[in-house]
Amino acid sequence: MTNIVVIAHDAKKAELVKFLKERQDWLRGINLLATGRTAEFIESQGISCKHLSPGQSGGYIQITEMIRKGEIDIVIFLRDHVVVQQHHDDIRNLLETCNTQNIPLATNYATAELVILGLIKKEASQRLKGI
């Protein structure tokens, strides 16, 4: 089962919901995991997800550890680059861990779409090969 972390800063939460709703057919059978307020927001819009801790309460650290354990396949983090938060180092560590652990990371709408399309193509190819 594929685990995709979805995170969005406040200014990007509606954009994330739009992205997920427009691609619901693509995301069948995918486990969505989201940090505190992002999880609450997307669930209020009818999208199911597993709740993780809020970012400022250790959610980014929690995701970073899950990546290191091989439990996360993709991270979609729609960031508001104007916002600098007290837990900015946790965010930086999360992004760096995606890079060092070779986890696809999308920080904008277009890249998120390409990453999801790549996942679909990879899964289809594996099915054809009997993997």
C-alpha positions in Angstrom: 0.0 0.0 0.0 1.3 3.4 -0.9 1.6 6.1 1.8 1.4 9.7 0.7 2.0 12.5 3.2 0.0 15.6 2.3 0.8 18.9 4.0 -0.2 22.5 3.2 0.4 25.8 4.9 -2.8 27.7 5.6 -2.7 29.7 2.4 -2.4 26.5 0.4 -4.9 24.3 2.1 -7.7 25.0 -0.4 -5.3 24.3 -3.3 -4.4 21.0 -1.7 -8.1 20.0 -1.4 -8.7 21.0 -5.0 -5.8 18.9 -6.1 -6.9 15.8 -4.1 -10.6 16.1 -5.2 -9.7 16.4 -8.9 -7.6 13.2 -8.6 -9.7 11.1 -6.3 -9.9 8.3 -9.0 -6.1 8.3 -9.1 -5.8 8.0 -5.4 -8.0 4.9 -4.8 -6.1 2.5 -2.6 -3.6 5.1 -1.4 -3.2 6.0 2.3 -3.1 9.7 2.8 -1.4 11.0 5.9 -1.6 14.6 7.0 -0.4 16.8 9.8 -2.8 18.2 12.3 -4.6 21.2 10.8 -4.1 20.0 7.2 -5.8 16.7 8.2 -8.7 18.5 9.9 -9.1 20.8 6.8 -9.1 18.1 4.2 -11.4 15.9 6.2 -13.8 18.8 6.6 -13.9 18.7 2.8 -14.8 15.0 2.7 -11.4 13.5 2.1 -10.2 10.7 4.4 -6.7 10.7 5.9 -4.7 9.5 8.8 -4.0 12.2 11.3 -0.5 12.9 12.4 0.7 15.4 15.0 0.4 19.1 14.1 3.6 20.5 12.5 4.5 22.8 15.4 3.9 19.9 17.8 6.3 17.5 16.2 4.4 16.5 13.1 7.3 17.3 10.8 9.7 15.3 13.0 7.2 12.4 13.0 7.1 12.4 9.2 10.8 12.6 9.0 11.2 9.5 11.2 8.6 7.6 9.1 10.6 8.4 6.0 13.8 7.1 7.6 11.9 3.9 8.5 10.7 3.5 4.9 7.1 4.0 5.7 6.4 7.0 3.4 6.5 6.7 -0.4 5.7 10.3 -1.5 5.5 13.8 0.2 3.3 16.5 -1.2 4.0 19.7 0.8 2.3 22.8 -0.7 4.3 25.5 1.0 3.8 29.2 1.4 7.4 30.3 0.9 6.6 33.7 2.5 5.9 32.0 5.9 8.8 31.4 8.2 7.7 29.5 11.3 9.4 28.8 14.6 9.6 25.1 13.6 11.3 26.0 10.3 14.3 23.7 11.1 11.9 20.8 11.4 10.6 21.6 7.9 14.1 21.9 6.5 15.0 18.6 8.0 11.9 17.0 6.5 12.8 18.3 3.0 16.4 17.2 3.4 15.4 13.8 4.5 13.2 13.4 1.4 16.3 14.2 -0.7 18.7 11.9 1.2 16.2 9.0 1.3 15.2 9.4 -2.3 11.5 10.1 -1.5 9.6 12.0 -4.2 8.8 15.5 -2.9 6.3 17.9 -4.5 6.1 21.4 -3.3 3.8 22.8 -5.9 0.6 21.7 -7.8 2.3 20.8 -11.1 5.0 18.6 -9.5 2.5 16.9 -7.3 0.5 15.9 -10.4 3.6 14.6 -12.2 4.6 12.6 -9.1 1.2 11.0 -8.8 1.2 10.2 -12.6 4.6 8.6 -12.2 3.3 6.4 -9.3 0.4 5.3 -11.5 2.7 4.4 -14.4 5.1 2.6 -12.1 2.3 0.5 -10.6 0.8 -0.3 -14.0 4.3 -1.4 -15.2 4.8 -3.6 -12.2 1.4 -5.2 -12.7 2.3 -6.0 -16.3 5.5 -7.6 -15.2 3.7 -9.6 -12.5 5.6 -7.9 -9.6 
